[in-house]
């Protein structure tokens, strides 16, 4: 298993758009070897939010505690901090092809799907965006935002 710092070095989290509709885009990225997932950028707190969700998803697969059959969906479940696929899609699933956050587990995976995007830039949310998105998950303490976010992601599996 990759160490956390290694995942942070190789994982890609970007703000993107596509000419393809969301359903068509999801179908196309589903054929790519590697883990790729689209997220509602408005509800994405930070890069760390998505990377922590991916790390927890990998751990769930390694420990055979995963809920879903795909790493991408497991990542979405952890990012949404829920055990329900429908709820995860509602909270964190990309809603529009005009703007979404995209996660790829490596640069090579990102390169394979880059042609599907019409634009892509580094995901660097403003402080106001970060706090607004965190409130969706019940996090209001600005000083402890990062640690509370990571804790809620990890604890989401215990809330059955």
N, C-alpha and C positions, 0 to 999 in steps of 0.2 A: 504494500500500500504506500502511495506517495505521502510524504510528510505534508502537513498543512502549508508550510511556507512554499513547498514545491508546487502545490496546487495553485496557490496565489500567483506564482511566477508564470505558470503555463496556461491557466484558464483565461478565457476571454469574456469580458462583459462589456457590451457596447450598446449604444443607443442606435437604433436602425429604423429603416423603412423599406418597403418593397412595393413593386408594381403588382405583385401577385396578391390575391385576397388571402386572408388569414388561413382559411381552410386549405387552399391550394398550397400555400407556403408550408403549413404543418405537414401536409402529405409529402411534399418534396424533401423537407429536412428529415422526415422519418426514414428515408431511404439512405441517408448518409451514415457511414460508419463512424461511430463516435457519439458522444452525448451532446445534443443541441436542444435548447429549449427557449421558447419565447415567453416573455413576461410583460404584464401591463406595467409600463414604465412609471405610471403615476403612483402605483402601489409598491414599487421597488425602492426600498429605503436606501440601499447603497450597494456597491460591488460586494462588500463583505457579506451582506444579506444573502446574495445569490451564491457566493462561494461557500458560505457556511451551510446553506441548504444542500448544495452538492456534496460537501464533505459528509454530512449526516446521511444523505442518501447512499453514498458509497459504503458507509459503515453499516447501514441497514442491510444492504445486499451481502456484505461480508459476514454479518451475524445472522443472516437468513431471517431477518425480521421485517423485510420489505413488504409493503402492501401491494405495490404495483409490480408489473412484470418488466417495466422499462425504467432505466436509470433517469431518463428525462422526466417522466411522470413522477417518479419518486422525488426528484429534485423540486418539482412544482409543489408537491404535497408538503415538503418541508418548508419551502419558501412561504407558502400560505399558512403554515402552522396549523394544519388540519389533517385528519385521517380520511376525509371524504373527497373523492376525486371531483365530483360536481362542485363542491364548495371551493376547492382549490382553483378550479378553472374560473369560477365566478370572481374570486378574490385576486388571483395572480395571473390568470391567463391573458394573453395579448388580446385586446379588443379591436384594434385597428391596425391596418397595414401601414398607416401613416407615421406611427411612432410606437416603438416597443423596445424593450430591453432584450438583448439576445445573449445567451450564454453558450459557449463552446468549451469543451473540456481541454482543448489544446489548440495551438496555432494551426496545426495541420487540419484539424476538424473544421476550424473557422474558414480556412482557405477553400475547403471543399464546398462550402455553402455560400461563400461571399458573392458568387455570381447571381444568387437569388435576391440580393439586396439592391435597392436603388441608391441608398445612402447608408453610411455607417460612421459613427464618431465615438470617441471615448465617452463612457458613461460617467459623468461627473455632476451629480445632482447638487443643487444649491442647498445651503443650510435650511432654508425655508421648506424646500421640497422634502428633505430628509426628515424633518420634524413632522411635517404634514403626513407623510407616508407612515411614519412610526406610530402616529396616533391611531391609524387603522387597526393596529395590532395591540392597542391599549398601552403603548409606551409613551409616557409624557415627561419622564425625567431626562432632560437634555444632557445632564452631566454623566449619567450612567447609560445612555442610549445604546451604545455598542454592546456592553456586557449584558444588558437586559434583552436586547435583540437575540444575541447568541443563546442566552439561557432559554428564551421562549421557543426558539427553533428546536433546541435539544429536548425540551420538556413536552413539545407538542405530541409526541408519541405516547406519553404517559396519561394524557387527558382523554381517556376512552369513555 
